[in-house]
Amino acid sequence: MQPRNMSMSGVVDLAAVKAAGEAKQKAEQARAQAARTGAPAAGPLVLDVNEADFQSEVLQRSTEVPVVIDFWAEWCQPCKQLGPVLERLAEEYAGRFVLAKIDVDANQMLFQQFGVQGIPAVFAVVAGQPIPLFQGAVPEAQLRQVLDQLIQVAKQQFGIEGAPVAPGAEGEAEAPARPAGPYDTALDAAAAALDAGDLGGAVRAYENVLADDPANEEARRGLAQAELLRRVQDMDPQQVRKAAADAPGDAQAQIAAADLDLVGGHVEDAFGRLVDTVRRTAGEDRNAARVRLLELFEVIGPDDPRVVAARTALSRALF
């Protein structure tokens, strides 16, 4: 069970990338807070989702708990068999995943974006990454196996583990906010600068955090994002892509095109372009392509399956 890339907007949503990168840290904080307060997580375990609230109810929620999506329709008889079982298991699993039900007749865009071939179709989203699970009605025993595997993948690969929900606890008030960490104010300011388009300010703010705490994962990720945006902001995409197409052996042309690939949401294309450049060049050009690839890994995050695959490909290209 591996996540696959899906861009909902056609470009890299840096806020979503940042949220996915911070998912492990947030999950650990949530578990620590729950352990201190004994408070169960709030929120519905089964919800109807449409195109308008997909971003908040599925993508954002998936940074805290695995979200299982049930694509269904009123006319679909197998859907009427599978849906109630999924709803019952969502209650039984008590917060280890939430179930989002999407009516395909009313949400054709989502139906198409997920590449659904037939219904019922069940997907999951973890840290913003869609994961195809199965199509058609399946026996409950098999369904439990799939859900257990999903929960394990979410925990091991993304550090996301839904908090337990006590019976009748949905909708309770949220627990008090955790105390601010030593760099929270600086990181918030850096993120605000990034959102406002002050890329220079964001770079400086993230660098200041890293000067004191070189291992700070959030600052490293934010710095990589800010530097990427600063590099591409004055590029002419047509010229950059033409230069790369005309000169496959030009390392700098390929590096610039890889930056555009990543910002455009073509993550695997960006990684593949740079791995190929490493393979066909030598000396300073080869090292420049290698270094840029490592920088782009930081933007996406070390645990992303695409990064893991590209690291393997890079190792083969180098050795």
Secondary structure, DSSP 4 states (H G I P E B T S, - for coil): -------SSSS--HHHHHHHHHHHHHHHHHHHHHHHH-PPPPS-SEEE--TTTHIIIIIIGGGTS-EEEEEE-TT-HHHHHHHHHHHHHHHHHTTSSEEEEEETTT-HHHHHHTT--SSSEEEEEETTEEEEEEES---HHHHHHHHHHHHHHHHHHH---PPP--TT-TTPPPPPPPPPPTTHHHHHHHHHHHHTT-HHHHHHHHHHHHHH-TT-HHHHHHHHHHHHHHHHTT--HHHHHHHHHH-TT-HHHHHHHHHHHHHTT-HHHHHHHHHHHHHH--HHHHHHHHHHHHHHHHHH-TTSHHHHHHHHHHHHHH-
